[in-house]
Amino acid sequence: MSEVLRLAGIEKTYNRGKPNALTVLDGASITLNAGEVVALVAPSGAGKSTLLHIAGLLDDADAGEVAIGGTVFTGASDRKRTAARRADVGFVYQFHHLLPEFSAIENVMLPQLADGVADGAARERAMTLLERVGVASRAENRPAALSGGEQQRVAFCRALANAPRLLLADEPTGNLDPATSDTVFGALMALVRETGMSALIATHNPELAARMDRTVRLEGGLLV
């Protein structure tokens, strides 16, 4: 199987060299292959968000290597990292972070337009994604007019708009009630499986973790 994400010996310490230094990652390593969906489980404050930010090239590790699609990005320029994030990585957070002044479909179109996709093609793909998660009828509504579950499904579509090879999700249903969480997570998994992408999904929910291919736990700065 082809490798999509590789983290090798990742270290991260905040306030290095100071009395209150906090080491959150201390040699964390993991490899995700194509089409693999992995649950990331850790207690609050253990460093899972930091790990996801480093994996998605949003933050730098103090040591270790990050590779996406076989390309090593450790020490890469901001321009190269930004291009990789746009083309190869999709992000989903606990809160949807949709742009309030744009409609649902426009929010899904924006990443495509930023990547040079023509308006018509971007709109067509956005509508296809919204249909897959059951919110096409809400395409012209702004986020404030959508329910929490609808907002998060739109956020999923936005993350997948540019057909990334890797999805990184940080408690993607953590802000939803249990019933809505189950429905919304099902929509996310369906999208991921249909596209064959790889995903690393942080969750506190053991039932959601059990629906993924395997689970890794962040303990003492290591992935086990």
PyMOL commands that set and color helices and strands:
alter all, ss='L'
color gray80, all
select helices_A, chain A and resi 48-55+78-88+104-114+119-132+136-138+143-145+148-160+178-195+206-210
alter helices_A, ss='H'
color red, helices_A
select strands_A, chain A and resi 3-14+22-33+37-41+63-68+71-72+89-92+166-170+198-202+214-219+222-223
alter strands_A, ss='S'
color yellow, strands_A
deselect
rebuild
show_as cartoon
